[in-house]
Amino acid sequence: MTEPASPSIAAEVGAEPIPARHPQLQGDLTQGPILRTLLAFSVPTLIANVLQTLNGSVNAIWVGRLIGESALAATANSNVIMFLLFATVIGFALATTVRIGQHFGARNIDAARRSFGSGLGFCVVFSLAIGLAGWLSAPELLHLMATPDASRIEALAYLRVIFVTMPFATLSIMLSMGLRGAGDSRTPLYAMILTVVCDIALNPLLILGVGPLPRLGIAGSAISTALANFAGVLLMLIVLYWKSLPLRLKGAELAYLIPARAELLYVVTKGLPMGAQMLLVSSAQVVTIGLVNREGLDTTAAFSASLQLWSYLQMPAFAIASGVSAMVAQAIGAQNHERVGRVTLMGVATNLVMTGTLALLIILFDRPLLGLFLGPASNAIPIAAHIQLICTWSFMLTGVIMVATGTMRAYGAVVLPLLVLFVAFYPGRFGFYYAFYHVMGAEALWWAFPFGSAVAVALMWLAYTRGSWRKARDKAYQA
């Protein structure tokens, strides 16, 4: 463990103290130009997110083409359940990442390993328990979701394999998040590349049973994903120990996998609200889809295609917010709070440029892009183009919220952003819809998006600039 730097000589003779600087470490995000550091961290995260989304799309194509529509519907029903569970795991992983970042910024490497081990051990045990409970209750879960009879058997086979192999996915999430907390976003990218290649290659082989491999049908798709996750985990572990990265655990440090009480308390109390944010966003999307469905098949198809484009549009903001959170967490550990404001401002500006550029491209080339999902002659394309024109630019505001949330999350302020999102979605977006639907009709659905985003930005600005969390910032890090 590296000891904190001693006070400067200038401070000893009564001159204005100069902030002490730690020697540079691999993964150090507390020094250097902010924009260059932010981009160097965020771009690999962005590429990994794009690859993960593309992988899901390709897997859906394999299942739909090789097995059929009922199997595709089965994976959709199963994935909804898994998202609800993984939202909790990701919340715990984000909390662990923040603690690792704080310890790493303070050069308290032993504490960073302790936080990493506690988070990893807890989440793996949690996923094992959920996997066992899920295996036993899978039929009831599918029944509660009113899964169509035509796809229920396939959904059950797929879901049970996913539950059993959930620890592999959890290990992948925890290792990726932990490495990012220690300033390493490239190793998770390399692992994601390997995971995607393996998953895309293995899916048809295990579905069809090519050569000596058994024909597993839809279960083969789930097993393929599990094996691909295992390959990614193995690569990260090899790099972790081969390069002797700061988070590697060995010898007596392996006892850190038994969660310490203080670390576990932080992971749970901070992680649950973070996971709840994801569930809140998901629930708002479910409500929105229900409202869209009332407008007819063409409108539903148009909105579905728009969602596909928006999933990519939000990726720069996700990556930048992740980078901001990691940089702020390390700055907190280094007691360099002055850097935090500059990091946040640069994150907001970078998001506006990247998301704004992507939004402009989507609007300019909306018809050919929408045609990829709807077909060039679809009646839904004009509707979707209209939706894009109204809603797409509002994701620039959404990105601002993500960046501010990333900063507040690094300080442990996780409840306030959750409340902001709740107000923005329910009284905000849906309140606008119900207030104006009788006047505007379906237009109220689309204009509710920028209205809700504007409400969220206004509330987040108040929370960020005047929230009580700022008064306790000097106490945000305690080893």
FIBAKOL-450638 format. One line per field, with one value per residue (C-alpha): y, z, x; chain; residue number from 1; residue in one letter. Coordinates in nm, 2 decimals. Layout:
residues N
py <- Y, ... .
pz <- Z, ... .
px <- X, ... .
unit <- A, ... .
pos <- NUM, ... .
code <- a, ... .
end
This chain:
residues 479
py <- 0.00, 0.34, 0.60, 0.94, 1.21, 1.44, 1.81, 2.04, 2.23, 2.55, 2.47, 2.43, 2.78, 2.95, 2.99, 2.90, 2.52, 2.35, 2.04, 1.73, 1.51, 1.14, 0.96, 0.84, 0.48, 0.27, 0.35, 0.68, 0.92, 1.20, 1.36, 1.48, 1.67, 1.60, 1.57, 1.33, 1.12, 1.11, 1.01, 0.75, 0.59, 0.64, 0.53, 0.17, 0.16, 0.29, 0.03, -0.25, -0.13, -0.12, -0.47, -0.60, -0.46, -0.59, -0.93, -0.93, -0.84, -1.11, -1.37, -1.27, -1.32, -1.67, -1.77, -1.63, -1.77, -2.11, -2.20, -1.96, -1.68, -1.87, -1.92, -1.55, -1.46, -1.70, -1.52, -1.18, -1.30, -1.45, -1.15, -0.92, -1.14, -1.14, -0.77, -0.72, -0.94, -0.81, -0.45, -0.53, -0.70, -0.40, -0.16, -0.35, -0.35, 0.02, 0.08, -0.15, 0.04, 0.37, 0.24, 0.09, 0.42, 0.62, 0.38, 0.38, 0.76, 0.76, 0.51, 0.27, -0.03, -0.28, -0.12, -0.12, -0.50, -0.54, -0.36, -0.55, -0.89, -0.80, -0.69, -0.99, -1.24, -1.10, -1.07, -1.42, -1.57, -1.35, -1.47, -1.84, -1.79, -1.62, -1.88, -2.16, -1.98, -1.89, -2.25, -2.36, -2.08, -2.03, -2.18, -1.95, -1.65, -1.72, -1.77, -1.43, -1.27, -1.44, -1.59, -1.73, -2.11, -2.15, -2.03, -2.13, -2.46, -2.29, -2.00, -2.23, -2.42, -2.09, -1.92, -2.22, -2.23, -1.85, -1.89, -2.17, -1.98, -1.65, -1.66, -1.64, -1.33, -1.18, -1.25, -1.08, -0.77, -0.75, -0.79, -0.53, -0.28, -0.34, -0.29, 0.03, 0.16, 0.11, 0.31, 0.02, 0.02, -0.15, -0.50, -0.52, -0.41, -0.70, -0.94, -0.81, -0.86, -1.22, -1.27, -1.14, -1.35, -1.67, -1.61, -1.53, -1.83, -2.08, -1.99, -2.16, -2.45, -2.53, -2.46, -2.69, -2.94, -2.91, -3.20, -3.37, -3.10, -3.20, -3.03, -2.81, -2.58, -2.27, -2.39, -2.39, -2.02, -1.97, -2.21, -2.03, -1.70, -1.86, -2.01, -1.68, -1.50, -1.76, -1.70, -1.32, -1.38, -1.61, -1.35, -1.08, -1.31, -1.40, -1.03, -0.94, -1.19, -1.19, -0.81, -0.81, -0.54, -0.36, -0.56, -0.91, -1.11, -1.37, -1.55, -1.41, -1.15, -1.42, -1.39, -1.05, -1.25, -1.30, -0.96, -0.73, -0.57, -0.21, -0.29, -0.50, -0.22, 0.03, -0.20, -0.28, 0.06, 0.24, -0.04, -0.09, 0.27, 0.25, -0.07, 0.09, 0.37, 0.11, -0.05, 0.29, 0.36, 0.02, 0.06, 0.39, 0.23, -0.04, 0.22, 0.41, 0.10, 0.03, 0.38, 0.35, 0.02, 0.21, 0.40, 0.11, -0.14, 0.11, 0.35, 0.05, -0.06, 0.30, 0.34, 0.00, 0.10, 0.43, 0.24, 0.05, 0.37, 0.53, 0.24, 0.33, 0.71, 0.67, 0.48, 0.78, 0.93, 0.59, 0.57, 0.93, 0.90, 0.59, 0.77, 1.08, 0.86, 0.68, 1.00, 1.17, 0.87, 0.87, 1.25, 1.21, 0.95, 1.19, 1.47, 1.68, 1.81, 2.11, 1.87, 1.73, 2.03, 2.05, 1.68, 1.71, 2.01, 1.84, 1.54, 1.74, 1.92, 1.60, 1.44, 1.73, 1.71, 1.33, 1.27, 1.59, 1.48, 1.13, 1.27, 1.50, 1.20, 1.00, 1.28, 1.35, 0.98, 0.87, 0.70, 0.46, 0.38, 0.31, 0.11, -0.14, -0.24, -0.16, -0.23, 0.06, 0.05, 0.03, 0.26, 0.31, 0.49, 0.84, 0.80, 0.69, 0.98, 1.22, 1.06, 1.10, 1.47, 1.55, 1.31, 1.24, 1.57, 1.53, 1.25, 1.53, 1.64, 1.28, 1.26, 1.57, 1.39, 1.08, 1.27, 1.46, 1.14, 0.98, 1.26, 1.24, 0.86, 0.89, 1.09, 0.83, 1.05, 0.79, 0.85, 1.21, 1.11, 0.83, 1.08, 1.32, 1.04, 0.94, 1.29, 1.34, 1.03, 1.00, 1.35, 1.49, 1.28, 1.09, 1.39, 1.58, 1.30, 1.27, 1.65, 1.71, 1.38, 1.50, 1.80, 1.67, 1.30, 1.08, 1.39, 1.42, 1.09, 1.23, 1.58, 1.42, 1.30, 1.64, 1.78, 1.50, 1.55, 1.92, 1.86, 1.61, 1.86, 2.14, 1.91, 1.76, 2.11, 2.20, 1.87, 1.91, 2.28, 2.30, 1.95, 1.87, 1.61, 1.89, 2.00, 1.65, 1.61, 1.63, 1.32, 1.13, 0.91, 0.73, 0.44 .
pz <- 0.00, -0.10, 0.18, 0.11, -0.01, 0.26, 0.27, 0.05, 0.18, 0.09, 0.35, 0.62, 0.57, 0.57, 0.20, 0.02, 0.02, -0.31, -0.35, -0.32, -0.63, -0.62, -0.85, -1.17, -1.16, -1.43, -1.44, -1.27, -1.37, -1.12, -1.33, -1.69, -1.93, -1.85, -2.21, -2.32, -2.00, -2.03, -2.40, -2.34, -2.08, -2.24, -2.60, -2.51, -2.29, -2.58, -2.82, -2.57, -2.53, -2.91, -2.95, -2.67, -2.83, -3.17, -3.02, -2.89, -3.23, -3.40, -3.15, -3.21, -3.58, -3.52, -3.30, -3.53, -3.85, -3.73, -3.49, -3.56, -3.43, -3.13, -3.01, -3.07, -2.86, -2.59, -2.57, -2.55, -2.26, -2.08, -2.13, -1.96, -1.65, -1.66, -1.70, -1.38, -1.20, -1.36, -1.28, -0.91, -0.99, -1.20, -0.91, -0.67, -0.93, -0.98, -0.60, -0.59, -0.88, -0.69, -0.38, -0.58, -0.76, -0.43, -0.28, -0.60, -0.61, -0.25, -0.35, -0.09, -0.31, -0.02, 0.05, -0.33, -0.33, -0.02, -0.18, -0.50, -0.32, -0.10, -0.40, -0.61, -0.34, -0.24, -0.60, -0.70, -0.39, -0.47, -0.83, -0.72, -0.49, -0.76, -1.01, -0.79, -0.70, -1.07, -1.18, -0.94, -1.01, -1.38, -1.48, -1.24, -1.36, -1.72, -1.62, -1.44, -1.76, -1.96, -2.20, -2.50, -2.49, -2.83, -2.69, -2.32, -2.34, -2.53, -2.30, -2.00, -2.15, -2.23, -1.90, -1.69, -1.87, -1.82, -1.45, -1.40, -1.58, -1.42, -1.21, -1.53, -1.64, -1.29, -1.28, -1.62, -1.49, -1.17, -1.33, -1.59, -1.34, -1.10, -1.37, -1.48, -1.12, -1.12, -1.45, -1.69, -1.96, -2.23, -2.07, -2.04, -2.41, -2.52, -2.31, -2.48, -2.82, -2.73, -2.58, -2.89, -3.13, -2.93, -2.89, -3.25, -3.36, -3.11, -3.14, -3.47, -3.38, -3.06, -3.19, -3.49, -3.35, -3.61, -3.62, -3.29, -3.10, -2.98, -3.12, -2.83, -3.00, -2.80, -2.50, -2.72, -2.76, -2.38, -2.34, -2.61, -2.42, -2.10, -2.26, -2.43, -2.09, -1.94, -2.22, -2.14, -1.77, -1.83, -2.04, -1.78, -1.51, -1.72, -1.78, -1.42, -1.29, -1.58, -1.57, -1.19, -1.21, -0.88, -0.82, -0.83, -0.52, -0.40, -0.09, 0.22, 0.01, -0.12, 0.22, 0.09, -0.11, 0.22, 0.23, 0.51, 0.70, 0.61, 0.24, 0.22, 0.38, 0.12, -0.17, -0.07, 0.05, -0.25, -0.50, -0.45, -0.54, -0.85, -0.96, -0.89, -1.13, -1.41, -1.31, -1.31, -1.66, -1.77, -1.61, -1.78, -2.11, -2.05, -1.97, -2.29, -2.51, -2.36, -2.46, -2.80, -2.86, -2.83, -3.15, -3.38, -3.55, -3.77, -3.48, -3.27, -3.54, -3.59, -3.22, -3.20, -3.49, -3.32, -3.00, -3.19, -3.31, -2.97, -2.81, -3.01, -2.96, -2.58, -2.58, -2.59, -2.29, -2.10, -2.18, -2.09, -1.76, -1.67, -1.74, -1.54, -1.24, -1.25, -1.27, -1.00, -0.77, -0.80, -0.75, -0.43, -0.30, -0.39, -0.21, -0.53, -0.52, -0.74, -1.04, -1.00, -1.14, -1.44, -1.51, -1.49, -1.71, -1.97, -1.95, -2.02, -2.31, -2.46, -2.43, -2.61, -2.90, -2.94, -2.88, -3.08, -3.38, -3.37, -3.33, -3.63, -3.84, -3.74, -3.83, -4.16, -4.26, -4.08, -4.37, -4.48, -4.12, -4.03, -4.34, -4.20, -3.94, -4.12, -4.48, -4.74, -4.83, -4.48, -4.39, -4.05, -4.19, -4.22, -3.86, -3.73, -3.91, -3.74, -3.40, -3.46, -3.55, -3.22, -2.97, -3.09, -2.98, -2.63, -2.57, -2.55, -2.23, -2.11, -2.15, -1.93, -1.66, -1.69, -1.65, -1.35, -1.20, -1.26, -1.05, -0.77, -0.77, -0.71, -0.40, -0.28, -0.35, -0.51, -0.38, -0.51, -0.88, -0.83, -0.71, -1.00, -1.25, -1.08, -1.10, -1.45, -1.58, -1.39, -1.30, -1.59, -1.90, -1.83, -1.67, -1.99, -2.20, -2.00, -1.97, -2.35, -2.51, -2.56, -2.75, -2.93, -2.97, -3.04, -3.07, -2.69, -2.67, -2.87, -2.71, -2.37, -2.43, -2.46, -2.19, -1.94, -2.03, -1.97, -1.63, -1.54, -1.64, -1.44, -1.13, -1.17, -1.20, -0.87, -0.71, -0.84, -0.75, -0.43, -0.30, 0.06, -0.08, -0.17, 0.20, 0.29, 0.00, 0.22, 0.40, 0.09, 0.12, 0.43, 0.40 .
px <- 0.00, 0.14, 0.14, -0.01, 0.23, 0.37, 0.27, 0.48, 0.77, 0.59, 0.33, 0.59, 0.73, 0.39, 0.34, 0.02, 0.00, 0.04, -0.18, 0.03, 0.05, 0.08, 0.33, 0.16, 0.01, -0.12, -0.50, -0.45, -0.73, -0.65, -0.38, -0.33, -0.56, -0.92, -1.06, -0.78, -0.82, -1.20, -1.19, -0.91, -1.14, -1.48, -1.41, -1.32, -1.63, -1.84, -1.70, -1.77, -2.13, -2.19, -2.04, -2.26, -2.58, -2.47, -2.42, -2.77, -2.91, -2.70, -2.81, -3.17, -3.12, -2.97, -3.26, -3.53, -3.38, -3.27, -3.56, -3.85, -4.07, -4.19, -3.83, -3.76, -4.06, -3.93, -3.60, -3.78, -3.99, -3.69, -3.47, -3.73, -3.70, -3.32, -3.30, -3.49, -3.24, -2.93, -3.04, -2.98, -2.64, -2.53, -2.64, -2.41, -2.13, -2.16, -2.14, -1.83, -1.67, -1.72, -1.54, -1.26, -1.22, -1.21, -0.95, -0.74, -0.74, -0.62, -0.34, -0.49, -0.45, -0.51, -0.85, -0.93, -0.86, -1.07, -1.37, -1.32, -1.31, -1.62, -1.82, -1.72, -1.78, -2.12, -2.25, -2.14, -2.31, -2.62, -2.63, -2.60, -2.89, -3.10, -3.00, -3.12, -3.45, -3.50, -3.45, -3.72, -3.96, -3.91, -4.25, -4.44, -4.24, -4.34, -4.70, -4.70, -4.58, -4.86, -4.60, -4.78, -4.84, -4.66, -4.33, -4.36, -4.17, -3.89, -3.89, -3.86, -3.56, -3.39, -3.46, -3.34, -3.01, -2.97, -3.05, -2.80, -2.52, -2.60, -2.27, -2.06, -2.24, -2.21, -1.83, -1.80, -1.99, -1.80, -1.45, -1.53, -1.67, -1.38, -1.12, -1.29, -1.29, -0.91, -0.89, -0.86, -1.13, -0.93, -0.91, -1.29, -1.31, -1.07, -1.28, -1.60, -1.45, -1.37, -1.71, -1.89, -1.68, -1.74, -2.11, -2.18, -1.97, -2.11, -2.48, -2.55, -2.32, -2.50, -2.85, -2.82, -2.57, -2.30, -2.05, -2.00, -2.19, -2.54, -2.84, -2.96, -3.21, -3.29, -3.10, -2.79, -2.82, -2.82, -2.53, -2.34, -2.38, -2.27, -1.96, -1.88, -1.90, -1.67, -1.42, -1.43, -1.39, -1.10, -0.93, -0.97, -0.84, -0.53, -0.46, -0.52, -0.26, -0.02, 0.02, -0.02, -0.28, -0.36, -0.69, -0.54, -0.60, -0.35, -0.24, -0.40, -0.59, -0.82, -0.99, -1.12, -1.38, -1.56, -1.75, -1.64, -1.93, -1.85, -1.79, -2.11, -2.31, -2.18, -2.25, -2.60, -2.71, -2.57, -2.62, -3.00, -3.09, -2.86, -3.03, -3.37, -3.28, -3.24, -3.57, -3.74, -3.62, -3.74, -4.08, -4.13, -4.05, -4.30, -4.57, -4.48, -4.50, -4.85, -4.96, -4.81, -4.99, -5.32, -5.24, -5.23, -4.99, -4.81, -4.74, -4.62, -4.39, -4.26, -4.19, -4.01, -3.78, -3.71, -3.62, -3.36, -3.19, -3.22, -3.04, -2.73, -2.79, -2.77, -2.44, -2.20, -2.37, -2.35, -1.98, -1.90, -2.10, -1.91, -1.58, -1.69, -1.79, -1.46, -1.26, -1.46, -1.43, -1.06, -1.04, -1.25, -1.00, -0.71, -0.90, -0.89, -1.24, -1.14, -1.09, -1.44, -1.62, -1.40, -1.44, -1.82, -1.83, -1.61, -1.83, -2.14, -1.97, -1.84, -2.18, -2.35, -2.11, -2.11, -2.48, -2.57, -2.37, -2.52, -2.87, -2.82, -2.70, -3.00, -3.24, -3.07, -3.06, -3.37, -3.55, -3.27, -3.19, -3.55, -3.58, -3.33, -3.59, -3.92, -3.85, -3.82, -4.19, -4.34, -4.63, -4.46, -4.16, -4.32, -4.46, -4.11, -3.94, -4.19, -4.11, -3.74, -3.77, -3.95, -3.78, -3.43, -3.27, -3.40, -3.14, -2.88, -3.06, -3.07, -2.70, -2.65, -2.86, -2.64, -2.32, -2.45, -2.57, -2.23, -2.07, -2.32, -2.30, -1.92, -2.00, -2.25, -2.55, -2.78, -3.13, -3.16, -3.10, -3.36, -3.61, -3.54, -3.59, -3.92, -4.06, -3.94, -4.10, -4.43, -4.56, -4.34, -4.36, -4.68, -4.85, -4.79, -4.93, -5.25, -5.29, -5.27, -5.38, -5.73, -5.60, -5.30, -5.38, -5.07, -4.86, -4.88, -4.68, -4.39, -4.38, -4.38, -4.03, -3.86, -4.09, -3.99, -3.62, -3.64, -3.81, -3.53, -3.25, -3.41, -3.44, -3.10, -2.95, -3.11, -3.00, -2.65, -2.59, -2.79, -2.83, -2.72, -2.47, -2.23, -2.20, -2.07, -1.83, -1.52, -1.65, -1.73, -1.42, -1.33, -1.08 .
unit <- A, A, A, A, A, A, A, A, A, A, A, A, A, A, A, A, A, A, A, A, A, A, A, A, A, A, A, A, A, A, A, A, A, A, A, A, A, A, A, A, A, A, A, A, A, A, A, A, A, A, A, A, A, A, A, A, A, A, A, A, A, A, A, A, A, A, A, A, A, A, A, A, A, A, A, A, A, A, A, A, A, A, A, A, A, A, A, A, A, A, A, A, A, A, A, A, A, A, A, A, A, A, A, A, A, A, A, A, A, A, A, A, A, A, A, A, A, A, A, A, A, A, A, A, A, A, A, A, A, A, A, A, A, A, A, A, A, A, A, A, A, A, A, A, A, A, A, A, A, A, A, A, A, A, A, A, A, A, A, A, A, A, A, A, A, A, A, A, A, A, A, A, A, A, A, A, A, A, A, A, A, A, A, A, A, A, A, A, A, A, A, A, A, A, A, A, A, A, A, A, A, A, A, A, A, A, A, A, A, A, A, A, A, A, A, A, A, A, A, A, A, A, A, A, A, A, A, A, A, A, A, A, A, A, A, A, A, A, A, A, A, A, A, A, A, A, A, A, A, A, A, A, A, A, A, A, A, A, A, A, A, A, A, A, A, A, A, A, A, A, A, A, A, A, A, A, A, A, A, A, A, A, A, A, A, A, A, A, A, A, A, A, A, A, A, A, A, A, A, A, A, A, A, A, A, A, A, A, A, A, A, A, A, A, A, A, A, A, A, A, A, A, A, A, A, A, A, A, A, A, A, A, A, A, A, A, A, A, A, A, A, A, A, A, A, A, A, A, A, A, A, A, A, A, A, A, A, A, A, A, A, A, A, A, A, A, A, A, A, A, A, A, A, A, A, A, A, A, A, A, A, A, A, A, A, A, A, A, A, A, A, A, A, A, A, A, A, A, A, A, A, A, A, A, A, A, A, A, A, A, A, A, A, A, A, A, A, A, A, A, A, A, A, A, A, A, A, A, A, A, A, A, A, A, A, A, A, A, A, A, A, A, A, A, A, A, A, A, A, A, A, A, A, A, A, A, A, A, A, A, A, A, A, A, A, A, A, A, A, A, A, A, A, A, A, A, A, A, A .
pos <- 1, 2, 3, 4, 5, 6, 7, 8, 9, 10, 11, 12, 13, 14, 15, 16, 17, 18, 19, 20, 21, 22, 23, 24, 25, 26, 27, 28, 29, 30, 31, 32, 33, 34, 35, 36, 37, 38, 39, 40, 41, 42, 43, 44, 45, 46, 47, 48, 49, 50, 51, 52, 53, 54, 55, 56, 57, 58, 59, 60, 61, 62, 63, 64, 65, 66, 67, 68, 69, 70, 71, 72, 73, 74, 75, 76, 77, 78, 79, 80, 81, 82, 83, 84, 85, 86, 87, 88, 89, 90, 91, 92, 93, 94, 95, 96, 97, 98, 99, 100, 101, 102, 103, 104, 105, 106, 107, 108, 109, 110, 111, 112, 113, 114, 115, 116, 117, 118, 119, 120, 121, 122, 123, 124, 125, 126, 127, 128, 129, 130, 131, 132, 133, 134, 135, 136, 137, 138, 139, 140, 141, 142, 143, 144, 145, 146, 147, 148, 149, 150, 151, 152, 153, 154, 155, 156, 157, 158, 159, 160, 161, 162, 163, 164, 165, 166, 167, 168, 169, 170, 171, 172, 173, 174, 175, 176, 177, 178, 179, 180, 181, 182, 183, 184, 185, 186, 187, 188, 189, 190, 191, 192, 193, 194, 195, 196, 197, 198, 199, 200, 201, 202, 203, 204, 205, 206, 207, 208, 209, 210, 211, 212, 213, 214, 215, 216, 217, 218, 219, 220, 221, 222, 223, 224, 225, 226, 227, 228, 229, 230, 231, 232, 233, 234, 235, 236, 237, 238, 239, 240, 241, 242, 243, 244, 245, 246, 247, 248, 249, 250, 251, 252, 253, 254, 255, 256, 257, 258, 259, 260, 261, 262, 263, 264, 265, 266, 267, 268, 269, 270, 271, 272, 273, 274, 275, 276, 277, 278, 279, 280, 281, 282, 283, 284, 285, 286, 287, 288, 289, 290, 291, 292, 293, 294, 295, 296, 297, 298, 299, 300, 301, 302, 303, 304, 305, 306, 307, 308, 309, 310, 311, 312, 313, 314, 315, 316, 317, 318, 319, 320, 321, 322, 323, 324, 325, 326, 327, 328, 329, 330, 331, 332, 333, 334, 335, 336, 337, 338, 339, 340, 341, 342, 343, 344, 345, 346, 347, 348, 349, 350, 351, 352, 353, 354, 355, 356, 357, 358, 359, 360, 361, 362, 363, 364, 365, 366, 367, 368, 369, 370, 371, 372, 373, 374, 375, 376, 377, 378, 379, 380, 381, 382, 383, 384, 385, 386, 387, 388, 389, 390, 391, 392, 393, 394, 395, 396, 397, 398, 399, 400, 401, 402, 403, 404, 405, 406, 407, 408, 409, 410, 411, 412, 413, 414, 415, 416, 417, 418, 419, 420, 421, 422, 423, 424, 425, 426, 427, 428, 429, 430, 431, 432, 433, 434, 435, 436, 437, 438, 439, 440, 441, 442, 443, 444, 445, 446, 447, 448, 449, 450, 451, 452, 453, 454, 455, 456, 457, 458, 459, 460, 461, 462, 463, 464, 465, 466, 467, 468, 469, 470, 471, 472, 473, 474, 475, 476, 477, 478, 479 .
code <- m, t, e, p, a, s, p, s, i, a, a, e, v, g, a, e, p, i, p, a, r, h, p, q, l, q, g, d, l, t, q, g, p, i, l, r, t, l, l, a, f, s, v, p, t, l, i, a, n, v, l, q, t, l, n, g, s, v, n, a, i, w, v, g, r, l, i, g, e, s, a, l, a, a, t, a, n, s, n, v, i, m, f, l, l, f, a, t, v, i, g, f, a, l, a, t, t, v, r, i, g, q, h, f, g, a, r, n, i, d, a, a, r, r, s, f, g, s, g, l, g, f, c, v, v, f, s, l, a, i, g, l, a, g, w, l, s, a, p, e, l, l, h, l, m, a, t, p, d, a, s, r, i, e, a, l, a, y, l, r, v, i, f, v, t, m, p, f, a, t, l, s, i, m, l, s, m, g, l, r, g, a, g, d, s, r, t, p, l, y, a, m, i, l, t, v, v, c, d, i, a, l, n, p, l, l, i, l, g, v, g, p, l, p, r, l, g, i, a, g, s, a, i, s, t, a, l, a, n, f, a, g, v, l, l, m, l, i, v, l, y, w, k, s, l, p, l, r, l, k, g, a, e, l, a, y, l, i, p, a, r, a, e, l, l, y, v, v, t, k, g, l, p, m, g, a, q, m, l, l, v, s, s, a, q, v, v, t, i, g, l, v, n, r, e, g, l, d, t, t, a, a, f, s, a, s, l, q, l, w, s, y, l, q, m, p, a, f, a, i, a, s, g, v, s, a, m, v, a, q, a, i, g, a, q, n, h, e, r, v, g, r, v, t, l, m, g, v, a, t, n, l, v, m, t, g, t, l, a, l, l, i, i, l, f, d, r, p, l, l, g, l, f, l, g, p, a, s, n, a, i, p, i, a, a, h, i, q, l, i, c, t, w, s, f, m, l, t, g, v, i, m, v, a, t, g, t, m, r, a, y, g, a, v, v, l, p, l, l, v, l, f, v, a, f, y, p, g, r, f, g, f, y, y, a, f, y, h, v, m, g, a, e, a, l, w, w, a, f, p, f, g, s, a, v, a, v, a, l, m, w, l, a, y, t, r, g, s, w, r, k, a, r, d, k, a, y, q, a .
end
